[in-house]
Amino acid sequence: MFQAALWGGIASISLLIGAVMGIYLHISKRIVAYIMALGTGLIIGSATFDLLSEAEGKANLLHLTSMFLLGALLFTLFEIFISKKGGSERKRSKKNPHGHSGLAIYVGTIMDAIPESIIIGVSFIGDHPIQWVFIIAIFISNLPESLSSSIGFKLDQYSTGKILTLWGSVVVLSSLSSLLGYTLLQDASESISYIIGAFGAGGLLAMVSSTMLPEAFEEGGPIVGFLSSLGIILSYILTNLS
């Protein structure tokens, strides 16, 4: 149980690391975009190979498909709402001419982190294979996310303490979400855990497609396509080695 909370926190601690880097280091937007592209590829690969492929033959295909699309739809609806409230720039390193909406950005960040953490918690249940590739993918992808956003916060005159508090609280919530996923689903059937994974996969893929990839391409150019592909194939290799 505590192992699930620990790894949920470890996967998201890169949010805090990225925030510190964004505040104190001068890292070019292009480098941030390259890391983001690689992390995006890893998430796409791990969502596909770990969360969906592992469910093959172990859960009803219709249920998996429905939950996958539901996860994508719910994220999209939340994204529309958050964007209208001022949180669409939460992963951007540029200055927002209208100012960042702190509450919307905070809610949007949590919206990204909670499904990831629940999936990590589920991976520690019983004989269910631990999604190490997924944990690595989340850790890597979180780094440029908070790095980029923290640069934007800094440009908008947010204090260092406020920025670190924002990301630190997300780390805590991620750890608790992982623990919650483990606790609530530990007695669930194997097929239910895979269906939950499909729901999370849909939300994650919608998230990287609408937030991370556009930012990476805008700042990094066409090479981010190759880096994303590299992340996907690395995820495939690591999945088959584990």
C-alpha positions as CSV (number, residue, x, y, z in Angstrom):
1,M,0.0,0.0,0.0
2,F,2.7,2.5,1.0
3,Q,4.8,1.4,-1.9
4,A,2.0,2.6,-4.2
5,A,2.0,6.0,-2.5
6,L,5.8,6.2,-2.6
7,W,6.0,5.5,-6.3
8,G,3.1,7.8,-7.1
9,G,5.1,10.5,-5.3
10,I,8.4,9.6,-7.0
11,A,6.8,9.7,-10.5
12,S,5.5,13.2,-9.8
13,I,8.5,14.6,-7.8
14,S,9.9,15.6,-11.2
15,L,7.2,18.4,-11.2
16,L,9.1,20.0,-8.3
17,I,12.5,19.4,-9.8
18,G,11.3,21.0,-13.1
19,A,9.9,23.9,-11.1
20,V,13.2,24.5,-9.4
21,M,15.0,24.3,-12.8
22,G,12.6,26.7,-14.4
23,I,13.0,29.2,-11.5
24,Y,16.8,29.1,-11.1
25,L,18.3,27.9,-14.4
26,H,18.2,29.5,-17.9
27,I,17.2,26.6,-20.1
28,S,16.4,27.3,-23.7
29,K,12.8,26.8,-24.8
30,R,14.1,24.5,-27.6
31,I,15.7,22.1,-25.0
32,V,12.5,22.1,-23.0
33,A,10.5,21.3,-26.1
34,Y,12.8,18.4,-27.0
35,I,12.4,16.9,-23.5
36,M,8.7,17.4,-23.7
37,A,8.5,15.6,-27.1
38,L,10.5,12.6,-25.8
39,G,8.2,12.5,-22.7
40,T,5.2,12.7,-24.9
41,G,6.3,9.7,-27.0
42,L,7.0,7.7,-23.8
43,I,3.5,8.4,-22.5
44,I,1.9,7.5,-25.8
45,G,4.0,4.3,-25.9
46,S,3.4,3.3,-22.3
47,A,-0.4,4.1,-22.6
48,T,-0.5,1.8,-25.6
49,F,1.8,-1.0,-24.7
50,D,1.4,-1.1,-21.0
51,L,-2.2,0.0,-20.4
52,L,-4.0,-1.3,-23.5
53,S,-1.9,-4.2,-24.8
54,E,-1.7,-5.8,-21.3
55,A,-5.5,-5.9,-21.3
56,E,-5.7,-8.0,-24.4
57,G,-7.9,-11.0,-23.8
58,K,-8.3,-10.1,-20.1
59,A,-11.2,-7.6,-20.4
60,N,-14.2,-7.1,-22.6
61,L,-13.2,-5.2,-25.8
62,L,-16.3,-3.2,-25.8
63,H,-15.8,-2.1,-22.2
64,L,-12.2,-1.2,-22.9
65,T,-13.0,0.8,-25.9
66,S,-15.9,2.6,-24.2
67,M,-13.8,3.5,-21.2
68,F,-10.9,4.6,-23.3
69,L,-13.1,7.0,-25.3
70,L,-14.8,8.1,-22.1
71,G,-11.5,9.0,-20.6
72,A,-10.5,11.0,-23.7
73,L,-13.9,12.7,-23.8
74,L,-13.9,13.7,-20.1
75,F,-10.4,15.1,-20.4
76,T,-11.4,17.1,-23.5
77,L,-14.5,18.5,-21.7
78,F,-12.4,19.5,-18.7
79,E,-9.8,21.0,-21.0
80,I,-12.4,23.2,-22.6
81,F,-13.7,24.3,-19.2
82,I,-10.2,25.0,-17.9
83,S,-9.2,26.9,-21.1
84,K,-12.2,29.2,-20.8
85,K,-11.2,29.9,-17.2
86,G,-7.6,30.9,-18.2
87,G,-5.7,27.6,-17.7
88,S,-5.0,26.8,-21.3
89,E,-1.4,28.2,-20.9
90,R,-0.5,26.0,-17.9
91,K,2.2,24.2,-19.8
92,R,3.5,27.3,-21.6
93,S,6.8,29.1,-20.9
94,K,5.7,32.3,-22.5
95,K,4.2,35.3,-20.7
96,N,0.5,35.4,-20.7
97,P,-0.6,38.9,-21.9
98,H,-3.8,38.5,-19.8
99,G,-2.0,37.0,-16.8
100,H,-2.3,33.4,-15.7
101,S,-5.4,32.3,-13.8
102,G,-3.8,30.6,-10.8
103,L,-6.8,28.6,-9.8
104,A,-7.5,27.3,-13.3
105,I,-3.8,26.4,-13.8
106,Y,-3.8,24.5,-10.5
107,V,-7.0,22.6,-11.3
108,G,-5.7,21.8,-14.8
109,T,-2.4,20.5,-13.4
110,I,-4.3,18.3,-10.9
111,M,-6.5,17.1,-13.7
112,D,-3.4,15.9,-15.5
113,A,-1.8,14.3,-12.5
114,I,-4.5,12.4,-10.8
115,P,-5.3,9.8,-13.5
116,E,-1.6,9.1,-13.9
117,S,-1.2,8.5,-10.2
118,I,-4.3,6.2,-9.9
119,I,-2.9,4.0,-12.7
120,I,0.4,3.8,-10.8
121,G,-1.5,2.7,-7.7
122,V,-3.4,0.1,-9.5
123,S,-0.2,-1.4,-10.9
124,F,0.8,-2.5,-7.4
125,I,-2.3,-4.6,-6.8
126,G,-1.8,-8.4,-6.5
127,D,-0.2,-10.1,-9.5
128,H,-0.9,-7.2,-11.8
129,P,2.4,-6.3,-13.5
130,I,3.9,-3.0,-12.2
131,Q,4.0,-0.5,-14.9
132,W,7.6,0.6,-14.6
133,V,7.8,2.0,-18.1
134,F,4.7,4.1,-17.3
135,I,6.2,5.4,-14.1
136,I,9.4,6.4,-16.0
137,A,7.3,8.0,-18.7
138,I,5.4,10.1,-16.2
139,F,8.5,11.1,-14.4
140,I,10.2,12.3,-17.6
141,S,7.1,14.0,-19.1
142,N,6.4,15.9,-15.8
143,L,9.9,17.5,-15.9
144,P,9.4,19.8,-18.9
145,E,5.7,20.4,-18.0
146,S,6.5,22.1,-14.7
147,L,9.7,23.6,-16.1
148,S,7.9,25.3,-18.9
149,S,4.9,26.4,-16.7
150,S,7.2,27.7,-14.0
151,I,9.0,29.9,-16.5
152,G,5.6,31.3,-17.4
153,F,4.6,31.8,-13.8
154,K,7.9,33.6,-13.2
155,L,7.3,36.0,-16.1
156,D,3.9,36.7,-14.7
157,Q,5.5,37.8,-11.4
158,Y,4.5,34.8,-9.3
159,S,6.7,34.4,-6.2
160,T,9.1,31.5,-5.9
161,G,7.3,30.3,-2.8
162,K,4.0,30.3,-4.5
163,I,5.3,28.4,-7.6
164,L,7.0,25.8,-5.4
165,T,3.9,25.4,-3.2
166,L,1.8,24.8,-6.3
167,W,3.9,22.0,-7.6
168,G,4.7,20.6,-4.2
169,S,1.0,20.2,-3.4
170,V,0.5,18.4,-6.7
171,V,3.2,15.9,-5.7
172,V,1.4,15.3,-2.4
173,L,-2.0,14.9,-4.2
174,S,-0.4,12.5,-6.7
175,S,0.9,10.3,-4.0
176,L,-2.5,10.3,-2.2
177,S,-4.2,9.5,-5.5
178,S,-1.9,6.6,-6.1
179,L,-2.7,5.3,-2.6
180,L,-6.4,5.8,-3.2
181,G,-6.2,3.9,-6.5
182,Y,-4.6,1.0,-4.7
183,T,-6.9,1.0,-1.7
184,L,-10.2,1.3,-3.6
185,L,-9.3,-1.2,-6.4
186,Q,-7.3,-3.9,-4.5
187,D,-10.3,-6.2,-4.3
188,A,-11.5,-5.5,-7.8
189,S,-11.3,-8.1,-10.5
190,E,-8.4,-8.1,-12.9
191,S,-10.7,-7.0,-15.8
192,I,-11.9,-4.0,-13.8
193,S,-8.3,-2.8,-13.2
194,Y,-7.6,-3.1,-16.9
195,I,-10.7,-1.1,-17.7
196,I,-9.6,1.6,-15.3
197,G,-6.3,1.6,-17.1
198,A,-8.0,2.1,-20.4
199,F,-9.9,5.0,-19.0
200,G,-6.7,6.6,-17.8
201,A,-5.0,5.9,-21.2
202,G,-7.7,7.7,-23.0
203,G,-7.4,10.8,-20.8
204,L,-3.6,10.7,-21.1
205,L,-3.5,10.5,-24.8
206,A,-6.0,13.3,-25.1
207,M,-3.9,15.4,-22.7
208,V,-0.6,15.0,-24.6
209,S,-2.2,15.6,-27.9
210,S,-3.9,18.9,-26.9
211,T,-1.3,20.3,-24.5
212,M,2.2,18.9,-24.7
213,L,2.6,18.2,-28.4
214,P,1.5,21.7,-29.6
215,E,3.9,23.3,-27.1
216,A,6.8,21.0,-28.2
217,F,6.2,21.7,-31.9
218,E,5.8,25.4,-31.4
219,E,9.1,25.7,-29.6
220,G,11.1,22.8,-31.1
221,G,10.0,22.6,-34.7
222,P,9.6,19.5,-36.9
223,I,12.3,17.5,-35.1
224,V,9.9,16.9,-32.2
225,G,8.1,14.4,-34.4
226,F,11.3,12.2,-34.5
227,L,11.8,12.7,-30.8
228,S,8.2,11.6,-30.0
229,S,8.7,8.6,-32.2
230,L,11.9,7.8,-30.4
231,G,10.0,8.0,-27.1
232,I,7.4,5.5,-28.4
233,I,9.9,3.0,-29.6
234,L,11.9,3.3,-26.3
235,S,8.7,2.6,-24.5
236,Y,8.1,-0.5,-26.6
237,I,11.6,-1.8,-26.1
238,L,11.5,-1.2,-22.3
239,T,8.0,-2.9,-22.1
240,N,9.3,-6.0,-23.8
241,L,12.5,-6.1,-21.7
242,S,10.5,-5.8,-18.4
